[in-house]
């Protein structure tokens, strides 16, 4: 399968998305420290769920932004790309 390439060099939403992912990255580092510190598994699992939720929200925001701002300018492969993106939601 050929990867789709966006022709937009930068989206207005990317700085906010980067901030979300950096927070999730810091949170994930905290989870690793919890595991190394032998914290209770339930607490670790809760924190992992929070990280997972943050990453999922970032992914959805990226995909929705791409659909809203990139696919409207494409022809031909836009439907195939939309289908591929929707599988990632």
N, C-alpha and C positions, 0 to 999 in steps of 0.2 A: 504494500500500500504506500502510495506516495504521500509524504507529509505535505500539509497545506502550509503556505507561507503567507503571512499577512504583509501587505505592502505599507502599512502604517508604521513608521519608525518608533512612535511613542504615543501612548494613550494618556489622556489627562488623568485617568484613574490609577495609573501605575504607581505614582508616589505613595498614594494611600495603601495600595496593595502591598508595596514593599514594606511599609510600616507594619501592616498586619502580620506579614510573614516574619519580620524581625522579632516582633513580640512573641509569636509562636515559637521561633527558634530559641529565644531566651527561656521560654516556658519549658521547652523540650530539654534544654540543658539542666534545668531545675529537676525535671523528672529523672534524668540520668543520675544526678547527685542524690536524689531520694533512693534510687536503687542501690547505689554505692554505699549509702548510709544505712542500708537495711531497714528502710521505713516500711510500715505495714502495706501489704499488697493492695488492700482496698483503697488506701489513699493514693498509691501509685496509679492504680487503674482509673481512679477518678480524674487525676491530673492528665493521664494519657487521653482520656475521653475529651477533656477540654482542649488539648492540643489538636486532636483529630478534628474536632468541631471547628476550630479556628482555621485549619488548613482547608477543610471542606468549604467553609464560607468564602475563603479567598479564591479557591478554584471556581466556585459558582460566580463570584463577582467578576473574575477575569473572563469567563465564558460569556456571561450576559453582556459585558461591555463589548466583547468582540462581535457578538451577534448584532448589537445595537449600532456599532460604529464601523465595522469592517465589512460585514457581509452585504450591507446595503449597496456597496460600491462594486461588488463582484458580479460577474456573470458566469454562466456555465457551471462551474464546479461549486457554486455557492450552496446548492441544495445538498450535495454530497458532504460538504464541509459542515453544514448545519446538522446533518444526521450524525456525523462523526462526533461533533461537539456534544450533541444531546446524549450520546452514550456515556459521556464522562460526568454528567450531572448526577 
